[in-house]
Amino acid sequence: MKKETNINQLASEIATEIVEHRIGSHLTWERDENEDCISFTEEAQDLFIELYDIVHNKLIQLWRHLESF
């Protein structure tokens, strides 16, 4: 389970970095009305979901490939 958690976390971090790079960090994040919580903008969330799936799948492929050695 630890490997899966690490892959999920790494995929999330990579996807977030790509989103920030692609649309700019100023368009990636928004605060709620009380300024308590920071979250993705709708555009950033859509892009993140798309990128996360791609990155996660590639990391799983890499992990399986490395395990075969």
ZISUL-V894569 format. One record per backbone hydrogen bond with DSSP energy under -1.0 kcal/mol. NH is the residue of the N-H (numbers start at 1). CO is the residue of the C=O. E is the energy in kcal/mol with one decimal. If there is no record, write none. Layout:
nh = <NH;NH>
co = <CO;CO>
e = <E;E>
This chain:
nh = <5;6;7;8;9;10;11;12;13;14;15;16;17;18;19;20;21;22;23;24;27;29;30;32;35;39;41;45;46;47;48;49;50;51;52;53;54;55;56;57;58;59;60;61;62;63;64;65;66;67;68;69>
co = <1;2;3;4;5;6;7;8;9;10;11;12;13;14;15;16;17;18;19;20;24;25;39;37;32;30;28;41;42;43;44;45;46;47;48;49;50;51;52;53;54;55;56;57;58;59;60;61;62;63;64;66>
e = <-2.3;-2.4;-2.6;-2.7;-2.5;-2.7;-2.7;-2.1;-2.5;-2.7;-2.5;-2.3;-2.3;-2.3;-2.4;-2.6;-2.2;-3.0;-2.7;-1.4;-1.4;-1.3;-2.6;-2.0;-1.8;-2.7;-2.2;-2.7;-2.2;-2.1;-2.9;-2.4;-1.8;-2.7;-3.4;-1.7;-1.5;-3.0;-3.1;-2.2;-2.1;-2.5;-2.3;-2.2;-2.4;-2.7;-2.6;-2.4;-2.7;-2.0;-1.0;-1.1>
